[in-house]
């Protein structure tokens, strides 16, 4: 892996208001170390619920699931982040903030 971060963005939800790839990449670059290999998948409620049940044993969609494959102390961070778009949107509404701010 080079010194540049690698991000794979997957949009599996059609919910309006999901930021474009370039916005996700900007946020990820600002938040993560240079040596990062990460997949970000934005899912609908059904997929979010299935993944949460399969990996956490909880039968509901959650806002974020994370899977780390290499710890930061290994000089490279590798993993997956799953965002459940409808849950994140609902939380933003409940908290009275714009979706992009949440």
LUMMI-184388 format. One record per residue: residue in three letters; x, y, z of N, C-alpha, C, O in turn. Coordinates in steps of 0.05 Angstrom, whole numbers, padded with zeros to 5 digits, always signed. Layout:
alaXYZXYZXYZXYZ
...
//
This chain:
unk+00017-00024+00000+00000+00000+00000+00018+00025+00000+00038+00026+00014
unk+00010+00044-00016+00025+00069-00017+00019+00087+00007+00004+00079+00025
unk+00031+00110+00007+00026+00129+00029+00000+00144+00027-00006+00160+00043
unk-00015+00138+00006-00041+00151+00002-00064+00134+00013-00063+00109+00010
unk-00084+00146+00024-00107+00130+00033-00122+00119+00009-00123+00131-00012
unk-00134+00096+00013-00152+00084-00007-00179+00081+00005-00183+00067+00025
unk-00199+00092-00008-00227+00090+00001-00244+00079-00020-00243+00088-00043
unk-00260+00059-00013-00280+00047-00031-00307+00056-00021-00315+00048+00001
unk-00322+00072-00036-00348+00082-00027-00370+00067-00042-00369+00065-00067
unk-00388+00055-00027-00410+00039-00039-00437+00051-00029-00442+00051-00005
unk-00453+00060-00048-00479+00071-00041-00501+00050-00048-00507+00046-00071
unk-00511+00037-00027-00532+00016-00031-00559+00026-00022-00578+00010-00020
unk-00561+00051-00016-00587+00063-00007-00594+00085-00027-00577+00099-00037
unk-00620+00088-00032-00629+00109-00050-00641+00133-00035-00655+00150-00047
unk-00638+00134-00009-00649+00155+00007-00638+00182-00003-00614+00185-00007
unk-00656+00202-00007-00646+00228-00016-00628+00241+00006-00632+00236+00030
unk-00610+00257-00003-00593+00272+00015-00567+00259+00022-00551+00270+00038
unk-00562+00235+00012-00536+00222+00017-00514+00238+00003-00516+00243-00021
unk-00493+00245+00017-00472+00260+00005-00459+00245-00018-00458+00221-00018
unk-00448+00260-00038-00434+00247-00060-00407+00236-00050-00397+00243-00029
unk-00396+00218-00066-00370+00205-00059-00349+00226-00051-00334+00222-00032
unk-00347+00248-00066-00325+00267-00061-00327+00279-00033-00307+00285-00021
unk-00352+00282-00023-00355+00292+00005-00347+00271+00025-00332+00278+00044
unk-00355+00246+00021-00346+00225+00039-00315+00223+00039-00303+00220+00060
unk-00303+00224+00015-00274+00223+00013-00260+00246+00028-00240+00242+00042
unk-00271+00270+00026-00260+00293+00041-00261+00288+00071-00242+00293+00085
unk-00284+00279+00081-00287+00273+00109-00268+00251+00118-00255+00253+00139
unk-00267+00230+00103-00249+00207+00110-00220+00216+00111-00205+00208+00129
unk-00211+00231+00091-00183+00240+00090-00177+00257+00115-00155+00256+00126
unk-00196+00274+00123-00192+00292+00146-00191+00276+00172-00178+00285+00191
unk-00205+00254+00174-00208+00239+00199-00189+00216+00203-00184+00207+00225
unk-00177+00206+00181-00162+00181+00183-00132+00185+00175-00125+00204+00161
unk-00115+00167+00185-00087+00169+00178-00082+00164+00149-00099+00152+00135
unk-00059+00172+00139-00053+00170+00111-00053+00140+00102-00064+00134+00081
unk-00042+00123+00118-00041+00095+00110-00067+00081+00119-00068+00067+00139
unk-00087+00085+00103-00114+00075+00108-00125+00061+00084-00123+00071+00062
unk-00137+00038+00088-00151+00024+00067-00179+00018+00079-00182+00002+00097
unk-00199+00031+00068-00225+00031+00081-00247+00029+00060-00246+00041+00039
unk-00268+00013+00067-00292+00012+00051-00314+00025+00068-00318+00019+00091
unk-00329+00043+00055-00351+00056+00067-00376+00048+00051-00377+00054+00027
unk-00395+00035+00064-00419+00026+00051-00443+00040+00064-00447+00038+00089
unk-00459+00054+00048-00484+00066+00058-00507+00048+00050-00511+00043+00026
unk-00522+00038+00070-00542+00018+00066-00570+00028+00073-00574+00048+00086
unk-00590+00012+00065-00618+00017+00072-00624+00003+00099-00606-00011+00109
unk-00648+00006+00109-00655-00006+00135-00654-00036+00136-00645-00048+00155
unk-00662-00049+00114-00663-00078+00113-00634-00089+00115-00629-00108+00130
unk-00616-00078+00100-00588-00088+00101-00575-00081+00127-00560-00097+00139
unk-00581-00057+00138-00570-00049+00164-00580-00068+00186-00564-00076+00203
unk-00605-00075+00185-00616-00094+00205-00603-00122+00202-00596-00134+00222
unk-00601-00131+00177-00589-00158+00173-00560-00159+00183-00552-00178+00197
unk-00544-00138+00176-00516-00138+00185-00514-00135+00216-00497-00149+00228
unk-00531-00119+00228-00530-00116+00257-00538-00142+00271-00526-00149+00291
unk-00557-00157+00260-00565-00182+00271-00543-00203+00268-00537-00218+00286
unk-00531-00203+00244-00510-00223+00238-00485-00219+00255-00473-00238+00265
unk-00476-00194+00257-00450-00189+00270-00452-00180+00299-00432-00182+00314
unk-00475-00170+00308-00478-00161+00336-00500-00175+00351-00503-00171+00375
unk-00516-00192+00336-00538-00206+00349-00561-00188+00358-00576-00195+00376
unk-00563-00165+00345-00585-00145+00352-00603-00142+00328-00594-00135+00306
unk-00629-00147+00332-00648-00148+00310-00660-00121+00304-00685-00118+00306
unk-00644-00101+00297-00653-00075+00288-00631-00062+00273-00607-00069+00275
unk-00638-00042+00256-00618-00027+00241-00606-00007+00260-00620+00006+00276
unk-00579-00005+00260-00565+00015+00276-00552+00035+00258-00550+00031+00234
unk-00544+00058+00269-00533+00079+00252-00506+00072+00239-00502+00077+00215
unk-00488+00060+00254-00461+00055+00244-00451+00028+00254-00455+00021+00278
unk-00440+00013+00236-00425-00012+00244-00396-00008+00233-00392+00002+00211
unk-00377-00016+00249-00349-00014+00241-00335-00042+00244-00341-00057+00262
unk-00318-00047+00225-00302-00072+00225-00273-00064+00220-00267-00054+00199
unk-00256-00069+00239-00227-00062+00237-00212-00088+00231-00215-00108+00246
unk-00195-00087+00211-00179-00110+00203-00150-00108+00211-00136-00128+00216
unk-00139-00083+00212-00112-00078+00221-00114-00054+00240-00125-00034+00233
unk-00103-00057+00263-00103-00036+00283-00085-00013+00275-00065-00018+00262
unk-00091+00011+00284-00074+00034+00278-00045+00030+00287-00027+00040+00274
unk-00040+00015+00309-00013+00011+00318+00004-00006+00298+00028-00007+00301
unk-00010-00019+00279+00004-00034+00259+00014-00017+00236+00023-00027+00215
unk+00012+00009+00239+00021+00030+00220+00003+00032+00195+00009+00047+00177
unk-00019+00017+00195-00039+00020+00174-00066+00013+00185-00068-00007+00200
unk-00086+00028+00179-00113+00023+00187-00128+00011+00164-00128+00023+00142
unk-00140-00012+00168-00156-00025+00147-00182-00034+00159-00183-00046+00180
unk-00204-00028+00145-00230-00036+00156-00253-00027+00139-00250-00017+00117
unk-00277-00032+00149-00302-00025+00136-00319-00009+00155-00319-00013+00180
unk-00334+00010+00144-00354+00026+00159-00380+00023+00143-00381+00026+00119
unk-00401+00016+00158-00428+00014+00146-00445+00035+00159-00449+00035+00183
unk-00456+00053+00143-00475+00073+00152-00503+00066+00143-00507+00060+00119
unk-00522+00065+00161-00550+00060+00154-00564+00087+00149-00570+00101+00168
unk-00568+00094+00124-00578+00120+00116-00604+00128+00130-00606+00150+00140
unk-00624+00110+00131-00649+00119+00144-00646+00124+00174-00659+00141+00185
unk-00629+00108+00187-00625+00112+00216-00610+00139+00221-00617+00154+00239
unk-00590+00144+00205-00574+00169+00208-00593+00193+00202-00592+00213+00216
unk-00610+00191+00182-00628+00213+00175-00648+00217+00198-00655+00240+00205
unk-00658+00196+00209-00678+00198+00232-00665+00211+00256-00677+00228+00269
unk-00640+00203+00262-00626+00216+00285-00621+00245+00280-00625+00261+00298
unk-00614+00253+00256-00610+00281+00249-00636+00297+00254-00635+00319+00266
unk-00658+00286+00244-00684+00300+00248-00690+00303+00278-00698+00324+00287
unk-00687+00281+00293-00693+00281+00322-00675+00301+00337-00684+00313+00357
unk-00650+00304+00328-00632+00322+00341-00633+00351+00330-00619+00369+00339
unk-00651+00355+00310-00655+00382+00299-00630+00393+00284-00625+00417+00285
unk-00615+00375+00271-00592+00384+00256-00593+00376+00227-00607+00356+00221
unk-00580+00390+00210-00579+00382+00182-00566+00354+00179-00548+00347+00194
unk-00576+00339+00159-00565+00312+00154-00534+00313+00151-00520+00296+00162
unk-00524+00332+00135-00495+00333+00131-00479+00339+00156-00456+00332+00158
unk-00492+00352+00175-00478+00358+00200-00478+00334+00219-00461+00333+00238
unk-00495+00315+00214-00497+00292+00231-00478+00270+00221-00477+00249+00233
//
